[in-house]
Amino acid sequence: MTTTVWLSPSATAFSCVCEPCLERARRSGVLFADALSVASVRGAVAPEAAVTVVRCAGGHEIVLRRVERPRPLARHSEGQLQIA
């Protein structure tokens, strides 16, 4: 099982949970808070990197991928959510 993390185009850092480490801790009966601590992965990512691979403390691959921002809608609708 590979963990994939989707990054915004401007991200220079990431924080995620390694899914295999979290599952292993769950199966071992570790408390959830302790499992999160063990499975937590943080780091920096180069702004120009479209795809990169990092490893958690347990050695599992975590794929970091950038996503494009969606294009704006061609027509404005009053029912559309506005983010300022």
Secondary structure in CASP SS format (residue, H / E / C, confidence):
PFRMAT SS
TARGET T0000
AUTHOR 0000-0000-0000
METHOD secondary structure of the structure
MODEL  1
M C 1.00
T C 1.00
T E 1.00
T E 1.00
V E 1.00
W E 1.00
L E 1.00
S C 1.00
P C 1.00
S C 1.00
A C 1.00
T C 1.00
A E 1.00
F E 1.00
S E 1.00
C E 1.00
V E 1.00
C C 1.00
E H 1.00
P H 1.00
C H 1.00
L H 1.00
E H 1.00
R H 1.00
A H 1.00
R H 1.00
R H 1.00
S C 1.00
G C 1.00
V C 1.00
L C 1.00
F H 1.00
A H 1.00
D H 1.00
A H 1.00
L H 1.00
S H 1.00
V H 1.00
A H 1.00
S E 1.00
V E 1.00
R E 1.00
G E 1.00
A E 1.00
V C 1.00
A C 1.00
P C 1.00
E C 1.00
A C 1.00
A C 1.00
V E 1.00
T E 1.00
V E 1.00
V E 1.00
R E 1.00
C C 1.00
A C 1.00
G C 1.00
G C 1.00
H C 1.00
E E 1.00
I E 1.00
V E 1.00
L E 1.00
R E 1.00
R E 1.00
V C 1.00
E C 1.00
R C 1.00
P C 1.00
R C 1.00
P C 1.00
L C 1.00
A C 1.00
R C 1.00
H C 1.00
S C 1.00
E C 1.00
G C 1.00
Q C 1.00
L C 1.00
Q C 1.00
I C 1.00
A C 1.00
END
